[in-house]
């Protein structure tokens, strides 16, 4: 396996820097194979989602589509893919950030739920409990 950083995925997806996009495309399309897949860890999933949403202003549905493509690729392997799928389903419909849904899902997976938060958007999900201030 080879590890992929967020910036490589961003360049591959948005192609806003032609030189870096070309290098990212070479790595992802030639070096990420069934035998040596590209590894995407949970931090990269969170960063990628944040960058696409906050920096590139992509709509939630487009970001969800990008994540779904990554998750279904045979040449890419996502850490805790089942948990990412669970969080992605909530992200598609809910108001919170992808990172929040991943936090809730990971905590619940380890019997550490609900997750206490001050974030009202995250607290709309049953994996969270809103703390009063």
N, C-alpha and C positions, 0 to 999 in steps of 0.2 A: 504494500500500500504506500501511497504517497499522500502527504498532508496538503490540504489546500487552505490557504489563508483567505479571509474575507475579501481582501482587495483583488485577488485573482478572480474570484467569482463575480464581483461587481464589474470588473473590466470586461469579462466574458458576456455578462448579461446586458449592460447598458452601452458598451462600446463607445464611450465618450472620449477615450484616448486611443487613437488608432494604433500607435506602437505597442502600448500595453495590451490592448485588445488582441492584437495579432499574437503576442507571446502567450497570453492567457488561453487563446483558442488552440494554439499548438499544444500546450500542456494538457488541457482538458480533452481535446479530441484525439491526440496521439499517444499521450503518456498514461491517461486513465483508461485502463482496459479491464476486462473481466479478471485477468490474472493479477493485475496491479491496480486496483480501483483507487480513486481519489477519496481520501478520508475527510469527512466534514464533521467537526466536533460541535457540541451544543453551543459553545460560545460563538462559533462562526455562524450558526443558524440565527442566533439572537442578533449579532452584529449585522448580518446581511439583511435581515428583516428591517432593522432600525434604519440602516443606510438607505435602503430602497424607499422606505416610507418618509423619512425625515429630510433626506438630502435630495432625492430624486422625485419626491412627491407622487410615487406610484400609488394607485388605489389599492385598497386591501385585497380586492379580488385578483388583481394582477400579481401581487406579491404571493398570495396563496397559490396561484398557478405556477409561479417560479418554484416555490417550495415543493409542490406536488411533482413537478418535472424532476427535480433533484432526487426526491424520495423514490421515484419509480425508475430511475436510471440504473442500469446494470453496471455501469462503469464508475458509479459513485456510491460510497457507503456512508450513511449518516449514523452517527452515534445515537443509540437509544431510539432507533427509527420508530418503533411502536409508540413511544411517548411523544415524539415529534408529531406523528400522525394525529394522536389524541389532541394535542395542543393546537394543531392546524385546523382541525374541525371546529374548535371553539373560536379560534382567531377569525375564521371565515364569517362567523355569525355575531360574535360578541364585540364589546367596545374596548376591551383591554389590548395591550400590546402582546405580541407573540411571546416575548420574554416572560410576561406575567403568567400566561397560560402554561408555559414550560415549567416555571417555578412551581405552580400549583400541581401540575401533573407529576413532576419529579418528587415533590414532597409527599403527595398522596401515595405514590408507588412505594415509598419508604415508611408508610404508616405515620407520616408526620403531617396530619391534616386535622382540621383546616389550617391553612396558612393565614396568619394574622397580618393585616395590612391597614395602612391609612389610605390606600388607593381605591377610590370609589368605583372606578371602572373595573378594576380587578375583582372587587368585592361583589360585583354582580354575578360572579361565578360561584357555584357551591363549594368549590375547593378552597375558597377564601372566606375570611371573617373580618368584617370592617370594624376597626377599633374606633371608639368614640373619642373625640377630642374636646 
